[in-house]
């Protein structure tokens, strides 16, 4: 059997960047590497949170929440539409209100961060349903991807600077009515807002900070 290399307590593996001396995490190269790794993971999570917040904004038809995901002046190329975020909302929301509902689910999420710029590809499964439920044109699951350029703003928060939404395939679905389904699920009257507001009554959305995904906003 070959020998096994031991990592001393308080050290990190080199992750393929070449062999170097293992030092305490309290100082030296390994400490800097650990700090960079934590910062990188925090940036990736913040970016994934923006993508998830966008999906919630679309499914709840919450315009302010969708806007909070984009930089001012950002452009969205969205499967038959190209324009600013406000133009996108004006185009998209009337279509959403005609539907019985949508559910956007993020799957694979690949993200690379370089300083204050990042590129992310997020696989999305978007369910759309509307009566009559046997209409294949109105009831389908769209499989696609969001390819986003993210930029870190002056306030330190990540937002979308440019988005390209790609459609890969669509499959018909046959929805089944659920008697206990919440009729307000596709709006800001969804119970998730009131539950969060009761839990965080002192939570305020301050200028310069990212909008909360759980605070009720307008739906215009």
C-alpha distance (Angstrom), angle and dihedral (degrees) to the residues before:
residue distance angle dihedral
X1 . . .
X2 3.77 . .
X3 3.75 121.8 .
X4 3.81 118.8 -94.2
X5 3.76 119.7 -134.1
X6 3.79 114.4 -132.4
X7 3.76 123.6 -145.5
X8 3.76 111.8 -139.4
X9 3.80 117.2 -125.1
X10 3.79 110.6 -84.8
X11 3.81 95.7 27.1
X12 3.80 136.4 112.4
X13 3.83 131.8 -144.8
X14 3.78 115.6 -108.8
X15 3.85 95.2 -118.7
X16 3.79 93.3 -138.5
X17 3.80 98.3 -56.8
X18 3.80 94.4 119.8
X19 3.75 132.2 -79.4
X20 3.77 118.1 -66.7
X21 3.76 139.3 160.2
X22 3.80 114.8 -71.6
X23 3.79 111.1 -127.8
X24 3.78 136.9 173.7
X25 3.80 116.0 -73.1
X26 3.78 87.0 -126.3
X27 3.80 93.5 74.0
X28 3.77 144.5 -2.6
X29 3.82 132.7 40.8
X30 3.79 95.8 -35.7
X31 3.79 91.5 54.8
X32 3.79 90.7 52.5
X33 3.80 90.7 46.6
X34 3.81 91.2 50.9
X35 3.80 90.9 50.0
X36 3.80 91.3 49.4
X37 3.80 90.9 48.9
X38 3.80 93.1 51.5
X39 3.81 91.1 47.8
X40 3.81 91.1 48.3
X41 3.80 92.8 50.3
X42 3.81 91.0 46.8
X43 3.81 90.2 52.3
X44 3.79 91.9 49.3
X45 3.81 91.9 50.1
X46 3.80 91.3 48.1
X47 3.80 89.9 52.3
X48 3.81 92.4 48.6
X49 3.81 88.5 49.9
X50 3.82 89.3 56.6
X51 3.81 91.2 52.2
X52 3.81 90.4 48.6
X53 3.81 91.5 46.7
X54 3.80 89.6 53.0
X55 3.82 90.8 53.5
X56 3.79 90.8 50.3
X57 3.81 90.9 48.9
X58 3.80 91.5 52.7
X59 3.81 94.8 45.4
X60 3.82 92.3 46.4
X61 3.84 92.1 40.7
X62 3.80 88.5 -126.6
X63 3.80 107.8 158.5
X64 3.80 96.4 -171.8
X65 3.77 91.4 52.0
X66 3.81 91.4 51.5
X67 3.82 91.0 47.6
X68 3.79 90.3 52.4
X69 3.80 89.6 64.9
X70 3.82 95.0 61.0
X71 3.76 136.4 64.1
X72 3.78 114.8 -120.3
X73 3.79 106.9 -88.7
X74 3.81 94.2 21.6
X75 3.80 115.6 151.0
X76 3.81 124.2 -136.1
X77 3.82 120.7 -159.0
X78 3.77 98.3 -164.9
X79 3.82 117.3 174.1
X80 3.79 101.3 -74.1
X81 3.79 96.5 -1.1
X82 3.80 135.1 79.9
X83 3.79 123.3 179.6
X84 3.78 148.0 90.7
X85 3.78 122.7 -49.5
X86 3.82 92.0 -100.0
X87 3.80 90.4 50.4
X88 3.80 89.0 47.4
X89 3.80 91.4 53.3
X90 3.81 91.3 48.1
X91 3.80 89.4 51.6
X92 3.80 99.4 39.7
X93 3.80 106.8 38.2
X94 3.83 97.6 62.2
X95 3.81 87.1 53.7
X96 3.80 91.6 49.4
X97 3.80 91.9 51.4
X98 3.80 90.0 56.7
X99 3.80 90.5 59.6
X100 3.77 129.4 79.5
X101 3.78 88.0 -127.3
X102 3.79 148.5 -54.3
X103 3.79 134.1 -133.8
X104 3.79 120.0 -163.5
X105 3.81 115.5 -162.5
X106 3.81 122.7 -170.8
X107 3.80 116.3 -144.2
X108 3.83 124.4 164.8
X109 3.79 111.7 22.3
X110 3.80 119.9 -170.4
X111 3.78 117.2 -177.6
X112 3.79 134.6 172.6
X113 3.79 120.6 -169.3
X114 3.79 124.3 -159.1
X115 3.78 111.9 176.8
X116 3.80 109.1 -63.3
X117 3.81 94.5 -12.6
X118 3.79 128.4 74.4
X119 3.79 138.2 174.1
X120 3.80 120.7 -149.4
X121 3.79 133.6 -176.4
X122 3.80 113.0 -162.5
X123 3.79 122.5 -174.5
X124 3.80 110.1 -139.4
X125 3.80 132.8 -165.8
X126 3.80 108.8 -161.5
X127 3.81 118.3 -168.3
X128 3.82 117.4 -159.2
X129 3.80 124.3 -174.8
X130 3.77 137.8 174.4
X131 3.79 137.6 156.1
X132 2.96 129.9 -59.6
X133 3.78 86.8 54.1
X134 3.80 93.8 -160.4
X135 3.82 91.5 62.7
X136 3.80 104.4 108.4
X137 3.80 92.3 -162.7
X138 3.81 92.7 58.5
X139 3.79 100.3 36.9
X140 3.78 114.9 57.7
X141 3.77 146.4 120.3
X142 3.76 114.6 -122.2
X143 3.80 116.4 -151.5
X144 3.78 113.2 -157.3
X145 3.79 148.6 124.5
X146 3.77 138.1 -108.8
X147 3.79 111.4 -142.8
X148 3.79 106.2 -167.5
X149 3.75 137.7 -177.9
X150 3.79 107.1 -149.5
X151 3.77 126.0 -164.4
X152 3.77 129.2 -169.8
X153 3.80 109.9 -123.8
X154 3.78 128.4 -138.1
X155 3.82 87.0 -96.7
X156 3.80 89.9 59.6
X157 3.80 95.9 -110.0
X158 3.79 126.6 124.6
X159 3.81 119.9 -123.4
X160 3.79 136.6 164.8
X161 3.81 114.2 -88.9
X162 3.81 95.2 177.8
X163 3.79 133.6 2.2
X164 3.78 133.2 -165.5
X165 3.80 114.0 -170.1
X166 3.80 113.3 -158.0
X167 3.81 125.3 -162.3
X168 3.80 114.1 -148.2
X169 3.81 105.2 170.3
X170 3.80 141.2 -24.9
X171 3.78 127.1 -144.5
X172 3.82 126.9 -166.4
X173 3.79 118.7 -115.8
X174 3.79 131.9 -162.9
X175 3.82 107.0 -141.1
X176 3.78 120.2 -153.5
X177 3.82 118.8 -148.9
X178 3.81 112.7 -114.8
X179 3.83 111.8 -149.7
X180 3.81 92.1 -152.4
X181 3.81 94.8 48.5
X182 3.79 115.2 128.4
X183 3.83 109.4 -114.0
X184 3.82 89.9 -152.0
X185 3.81 95.7 53.5
X186 3.81 92.0 109.3
X187 3.79 94.9 55.7
X188 3.78 143.2 53.1
X189 3.82 86.9 -90.9
X190 3.80 88.0 75.6
X191 3.84 110.4 128.2
X192 3.80 91.3 -119.5
X193 3.81 88.7 75.5
X194 3.80 96.3 52.4
X195 3.80 93.1 42.8
X196 3.80 91.0 53.6
X197 3.79 93.4 43.6
X198 3.79 90.1 53.5
X199 3.80 90.4 50.2
X200 3.81 95.5 45.0
X201 3.78 104.7 31.9
X202 3.78 92.2 153.7
X203 3.79 93.4 50.3
X204 3.79 109.8 117.9
X205 3.77 130.6 -179.4
X206 3.78 104.3 -126.8
X207 3.77 123.4 -163.2
X208 3.77 110.8 -94.4
X209 3.80 94.5 26.1
X210 3.81 126.0 98.3
X211 3.77 114.1 -92.6
X212 3.79 114.1 -105.3
X213 3.78 116.2 -109.2
X214 3.80 88.8 -143.6
X215 3.80 102.4 49.5
X216 3.78 116.4 93.6
X217 3.79 114.8 -111.5
X218 3.76 137.2 171.2
X219 3.79 122.5 -69.9
X220 3.80 100.7 -150.1
